[in-house]
Amino acid sequence: MNDKNELLDEISDIVAPKKGLDGKYLLFTYIFVSFVVALSFFKIYVHQQIYYESRKIAKLRAQRDLLKEENRVISASVEAIKFKNQIADTLFDEEE
């Protein structure tokens, strides 16, 4: 009976070998997990940088729009002053 069990154990090892976790498999797993974690941190970093740059761009656009509006108001004021000066010059020319 003992010989029969030994023979069956040997045949089962040949037909379906036992797969254990060896050092190479464990090392490969650690390297793979480290790679995935590194890619994840890189992705998070890039997304953060894009977010902060887009905030800066939005702030600069708001400042640009404000300056354009201020320029428009100042240009209208300058045109009004020029118009008043032209009228004043024509009045002074007529008096002379």
Backbone as JSON Lines, residues from 0, in Angstrom:
{"i":0,"aa":"M","n":[0.81,-1.18,0.0],"ca":[0.0,0.0,0.0],"c":[0.86,1.26,0.0]}
{"i":1,"aa":"N","n":[1.97,1.17,0.7],"ca":[2.87,2.31,0.79],"c":[3.5,2.6,-0.56]}
{"i":2,"aa":"D","n":[3.87,1.55,-1.28],"ca":[4.46,1.72,-2.61],"c":[3.45,2.35,-3.56]}
{"i":3,"aa":"K","n":[2.22,1.97,-3.41],"ca":[1.16,2.51,-4.26],"c":[0.99,4.02,-4.01]}
{"i":4,"aa":"N","n":[1.02,4.44,-2.78],"ca":[0.89,5.87,-2.44],"c":[2.08,6.68,-2.96]}
{"i":5,"aa":"E","n":[3.27,6.11,-2.81],"ca":[4.48,6.78,-3.31],"c":[4.41,6.94,-4.83]}
{"i":6,"aa":"L","n":[3.96,5.9,-5.51],"ca":[3.84,5.95,-6.96],"c":[2.8,6.99,-7.38]}
{"i":7,"aa":"L","n":[1.69,7.02,-6.69],"ca":[0.66,8.01,-7.0],"c":[1.16,9.44,-6.73]}
{"i":8,"aa":"D","n":[1.92,9.64,-5.68],"ca":[2.47,10.96,-5.38],"c":[3.45,11.41,-6.47]}
{"i":9,"aa":"E","n":[4.29,10.48,-6.92],"ca":[5.25,10.81,-7.97],"c":[4.54,11.13,-9.28]}
{"i":10,"aa":"I","n":[3.53,10.38,-9.61],"ca":[2.78,10.62,-10.85],"c":[2.04,11.94,-10.77]}
{"i":11,"aa":"S","n":[1.45,12.23,-9.62],"ca":[0.73,13.5,-9.48],"c":[1.7,14.69,-9.57]}
{"i":12,"aa":"D","n":[2.94,14.52,-9.09],"ca":[3.93,15.58,-9.22],"c":[4.32,15.81,-10.68]}
{"i":13,"aa":"I","n":[4.37,14.74,-11.45],"ca":[4.73,14.86,-12.86],"c":[3.57,15.44,-13.67]}
{"i":14,"aa":"V","n":[2.38,14.96,-13.43],"ca":[1.21,15.39,-14.19],"c":[0.83,16.83,-13.82]}
{"i":15,"aa":"A","n":[0.73,17.11,-12.57],"ca":[0.34,18.45,-12.1],"c":[1.34,18.89,-11.04]}
{"i":16,"aa":"P","n":[2.44,19.49,-11.49],"ca":[3.45,19.89,-10.5],"c":[2.91,20.99,-9.59]}
{"i":17,"aa":"K","n":[3.35,20.96,-8.35],"ca":[2.92,21.94,-7.38],"c":[3.62,23.26,-7.69]}
{"i":18,"aa":"K","n":[2.79,24.3,-7.76],"ca":[3.36,25.62,-8.07],"c":[3.47,26.4,-6.77]}
{"i":19,"aa":"G","n":[4.66,26.7,-6.42],"ca":[4.91,27.47,-5.21],"c":[5.39,28.86,-5.59]}
{"i":20,"aa":"L","n":[5.34,29.74,-4.63],"ca":[5.83,31.09,-4.87],"c":[7.34,31.09,-4.66]}
{"i":21,"aa":"D","n":[8.06,31.22,-5.77],"ca":[9.5,31.26,-5.64],"c":[9.98,32.71,-5.59]}
{"i":22,"aa":"G","n":[11.25,32.9,-5.45],"ca":[11.82,34.25,-5.31],"c":[11.64,35.1,-6.55]}
{"i":23,"aa":"K","n":[11.75,34.49,-7.72],"ca":[11.6,35.27,-8.96],"c":[10.19,35.83,-9.1]}
{"i":24,"aa":"Y","n":[9.21,35.01,-8.77],"ca":[7.81,35.45,-8.87],"c":[7.56,36.59,-7.89]}
{"i":25,"aa":"L","n":[8.07,36.47,-6.68],"ca":[7.91,37.51,-5.67],"c":[8.61,38.8,-6.09]}
{"i":26,"aa":"L","n":[9.81,38.69,-6.63],"ca":[10.55,39.86,-7.1],"c":[9.8,40.53,-8.26]}
{"i":27,"aa":"F","n":[9.31,39.74,-9.18],"ca":[8.55,40.28,-10.31],"c":[7.31,41.02,-9.81]}
{"i":28,"aa":"T","n":[6.64,40.45,-8.82],"ca":[5.44,41.08,-8.27],"c":[5.79,42.42,-7.62]}
{"i":29,"aa":"Y","n":[6.86,42.46,-6.84],"ca":[7.28,43.71,-6.2],"c":[7.64,44.77,-7.24]}
{"i":30,"aa":"I","n":[8.36,44.36,-8.28],"ca":[8.74,45.3,-9.34],"c":[7.5,45.83,-10.05]}
{"i":31,"aa":"F","n":[6.57,44.96,-10.35],"ca":[5.35,45.37,-11.04],"c":[4.53,46.33,-10.18]}
{"i":32,"aa":"V","n":[4.36,46.02,-8.92],"ca":[3.6,46.9,-8.02],"c":[4.31,48.24,-7.88]}
{"i":33,"aa":"S","n":[5.62,48.23,-7.76],"ca":[6.38,49.48,-7.66],"c":[6.21,50.32,-8.92]}
{"i":34,"aa":"F","n":[6.21,49.68,-10.06],"ca":[6.03,50.39,-11.33],"c":[4.65,51.03,-11.4]}
{"i":35,"aa":"V","n":[3.63,50.3,-11.0],"ca":[2.26,50.83,-11.01],"c":[2.12,52.0,-10.05]}
{"i":36,"aa":"V","n":[2.71,51.88,-8.87],"ca":[2.65,52.97,-7.89],"c":[3.39,54.19,-8.42]}
{"i":37,"aa":"A","n":[4.55,53.99,-9.03],"ca":[5.32,55.12,-9.59],"c":[4.53,55.81,-10.69]}
{"i":38,"aa":"L","n":[3.88,55.06,-11.56],"ca":[3.06,55.66,-12.61],"c":[1.88,56.43,-12.02]}
{"i":39,"aa":"S","n":[1.31,55.89,-10.97],"ca":[0.18,56.57,-10.33],"c":[0.62,57.9,-9.73]}
{"i":40,"aa":"F","n":[1.75,57.91,-9.03],"ca":[2.24,59.16,-8.46],"c":[2.6,60.16,-9.56]}
{"i":41,"aa":"F","n":[3.17,59.69,-10.65],"ca":[3.5,60.58,-11.77],"c":[2.23,61.2,-12.35]}
{"i":42,"aa":"K","n":[1.2,60.38,-12.51],"ca":[-0.07,60.88,-13.06],"c":[-0.68,61.91,-12.12]}
{"i":43,"aa":"I","n":[-0.66,61.65,-10.83],"ca":[-1.2,62.61,-9.86],"c":[-0.42,63.91,-9.92]}
{"i":44,"aa":"Y","n":[0.9,63.83,-10.0],"ca":[1.74,65.02,-10.07],"c":[1.42,65.85,-11.31]}
{"i":45,"aa":"V","n":[1.29,65.19,-12.45],"ca":[1.01,65.9,-13.71],"c":[-0.36,66.57,-13.64]}
{"i":46,"aa":"H","n":[-1.35,65.87,-13.1],"ca":[-2.69,66.46,-12.98],"c":[-2.68,67.66,-12.05]}
{"i":47,"aa":"Q","n":[-1.91,67.6,-10.97],"ca":[-1.81,68.74,-10.07],"c":[-1.17,69.92,-10.77]}
{"i":48,"aa":"Q","n":[-0.12,69.67,-11.51],"ca":[0.55,70.77,-12.21],"c":[-0.37,71.41,-13.24]}
{"i":49,"aa":"I","n":[-1.12,70.6,-13.96],"ca":[-2.07,71.12,-14.94],"c":[-3.12,71.96,-14.24]}
{"i":50,"aa":"Y","n":[-3.61,71.5,-13.1],"ca":[-4.63,72.24,-12.35],"c":[-4.09,73.6,-11.91]}
{"i":51,"aa":"Y","n":[-2.88,73.65,-11.34],"ca":[-2.33,74.91,-10.87],"c":[-2.03,75.86,-12.03]}
{"i":52,"aa":"E","n":[-1.55,75.32,-13.14],"ca":[-1.29,76.18,-14.3],"c":[-2.59,76.73,-14.87]}
{"i":53,"aa":"S","n":[-3.64,75.93,-14.87],"ca":[-4.92,76.43,-15.38],"c":[-5.48,77.51,-14.47]}
{"i":54,"aa":"R","n":[-5.24,77.4,-13.17],"ca":[-5.66,78.47,-12.25],"c":[-4.9,79.75,-12.56]}
{"i":55,"aa":"K","n":[-3.6,79.64,-12.82],"ca":[-2.8,80.82,-13.16],"c":[-3.31,81.44,-14.46]}
{"i":56,"aa":"I","n":[-3.62,80.6,-15.43],"ca":[-4.11,81.09,-16.72],"c":[-5.44,81.8,-16.53]}
{"i":57,"aa":"A","n":[-6.32,81.25,-15.72],"ca":[-7.62,81.88,-15.48],"c":[-7.44,83.24,-14.81]}
{"i":58,"aa":"K","n":[-6.51,83.31,-13.88],"ca":[-6.24,84.59,-13.2],"c":[-5.7,85.61,-14.18]}
{"i":59,"aa":"L","n":[-4.78,85.2,-15.04],"ca":[-4.22,86.11,-16.04],"c":[-5.28,86.56,-17.05]}
{"i":60,"aa":"R","n":[-6.17,85.66,-17.43],"ca":[-7.24,86.05,-18.35],"c":[-8.16,87.08,-17.71]}
{"i":61,"aa":"A","n":[-8.46,86.9,-16.44],"ca":[-9.32,87.87,-15.74],"c":[-8.63,89.23,-15.7]}
{"i":62,"aa":"Q","n":[-7.34,89.23,-15.42],"ca":[-6.59,90.5,-15.41],"c":[-6.56,91.13,-16.8]}
{"i":63,"aa":"R","n":[-6.4,90.3,-17.83],"ca":[-6.38,90.82,-19.2],"c":[-7.73,91.44,-19.55]}
{"i":64,"aa":"D","n":[-8.81,90.77,-19.2],"ca":[-10.14,91.32,-19.48],"c":[-10.36,92.63,-18.74]}
{"i":65,"aa":"L","n":[-9.91,92.7,-17.51],"ca":[-10.03,93.93,-16.73],"c":[-9.23,95.06,-17.37]}
{"i":66,"aa":"L","n":[-8.03,94.75,-17.82],"ca":[-7.2,95.78,-18.45],"c":[-7.79,96.23,-19.79]}
{"i":67,"aa":"K","n":[-8.37,95.3,-20.53],"ca":[-9.02,95.69,-21.79],"c":[-10.18,96.63,-21.54]}
{"i":68,"aa":"E","n":[-10.98,96.32,-20.52],"ca":[-12.11,97.18,-20.18],"c":[-11.62,98.54,-19.7]}
{"i":69,"aa":"E","n":[-10.57,98.55,-18.9],"ca":[-10.0,99.81,-18.43],"c":[-9.45,100.61,-19.6]}
{"i":70,"aa":"N","n":[-8.83,99.95,-20.55],"ca":[-8.3,100.62,-21.73],"c":[-9.43,101.24,-22.54]}
{"i":71,"aa":"R","n":[-10.54,100.51,-22.66],"ca":[-11.68,101.03,-23.4],"c":[-12.24,102.28,-22.72]}
{"i":72,"aa":"V","n":[-12.34,102.25,-21.4],"ca":[-12.86,103.41,-20.66],"c":[-11.91,104.6,-20.8]}
{"i":73,"aa":"I","n":[-10.63,104.36,-20.67],"ca":[-9.65,105.44,-20.79],"c":[-9.64,106.0,-22.21]}
{"i":74,"aa":"S","n":[-9.74,105.13,-23.2],"ca":[-9.78,105.6,-24.6],"c":[-11.01,106.47,-24.84]}
{"i":75,"aa":"A","n":[-12.16,106.08,-24.29],"ca":[-13.37,106.9,-24.42],"c":[-13.19,108.24,-23.72]}
{"i":76,"aa":"S","n":[-12.54,108.23,-22.57],"ca":[-12.29,109.48,-21.83],"c":[-11.36,110.38,-22.62]}
{"i":77,"aa":"V","n":[-10.33,109.81,-23.23],"ca":[-9.39,110.6,-24.03],"c":[-10.11,111.2,-25.25]}
{"i":78,"aa":"E","n":[-10.96,110.41,-25.89],"ca":[-11.71,110.92,-27.03],"c":[-12.62,112.07,-26.6]}
{"i":79,"aa":"A","n":[-13.24,111.97,-25.44],"ca":[-14.11,113.04,-24.94],"c":[-13.29,114.29,-24.67]}
{"i":80,"aa":"I","n":[-12.12,114.14,-24.09],"ca":[-11.25,115.3,-23.81],"c":[-10.79,115.92,-25.11]}
{"i":81,"aa":"K","n":[-10.44,115.11,-26.1],"ca":[-10.02,115.64,-27.4],"c":[-11.17,116.43,-28.04]}
{"i":82,"aa":"F","n":[-12.38,115.89,-27.94],"ca":[-13.54,116.57,-28.51],"c":[-13.76,117.91,-27.82]}
{"i":83,"aa":"K","n":[-13.67,117.95,-26.49],"ca":[-13.82,119.21,-25.75],"c":[-12.74,120.21,-26.16]}
{"i":84,"aa":"N","n":[-11.51,119.73,-26.34],"ca":[-10.42,120.62,-26.74],"c":[-10.65,121.17,-28.14]}
{"i":85,"aa":"Q","n":[-11.17,120.35,-29.04],"ca":[-11.45,120.84,-30.4],"c":[-12.52,121.91,-30.36]}
{"i":86,"aa":"I","n":[-13.55,121.69,-29.55],"ca":[-14.62,122.68,-29.44],"c":[-14.07,123.96,-28.81]}
{"i":87,"aa":"A","n":[-13.26,123.8,-27.77],"ca":[-12.69,124.98,-27.11],"c":[-11.77,125.73,-28.06]}
{"i":88,"aa":"D","n":[-10.99,125.03,-28.86],"ca":[-10.1,125.68,-29.82],"c":[-10.9,126.45,-30.86]}
{"i":89,"aa":"T","n":[-12.0,125.89,-31.33],"ca":[-12.8,126.59,-32.32],"c":[-13.46,127.82,-31.71]}
{"i":90,"aa":"L","n":[-13.85,127.76,-30.43],"ca":[-14.44,128.93,-29.76],"c":[-13.4,130.03,-29.58]}
{"i":91,"aa":"F","n":[-12.18,129.66,-29.2],"ca":[-11.15,130.65,-29.02],"c":[-10.72,131.24,-30.37]}
{"i":92,"aa":"D","n":[-10.75,130.42,-31.42],"ca":[-10.39,130.93,-32.74],"c":[-11.43,131.93,-33.23]}
{"i":93,"aa":"E","n":[-12.69,131.72,-32.91],"ca":[-13.75,132.62,-33.35],"c":[-13.69,133.94,-32.6]}
{"i":94,"aa":"E","n":[-13.29,133.94,-31.35],"ca":[-13.21,135.16,-30.58],"c":[-12.09,136.05,-31.03]}
{"i":95,"aa":"E","n":[-11.08,135.54,-31.57],"ca":[-9.93,136.34,-31.97],"c":[-10.2,137.06,-33.21]}
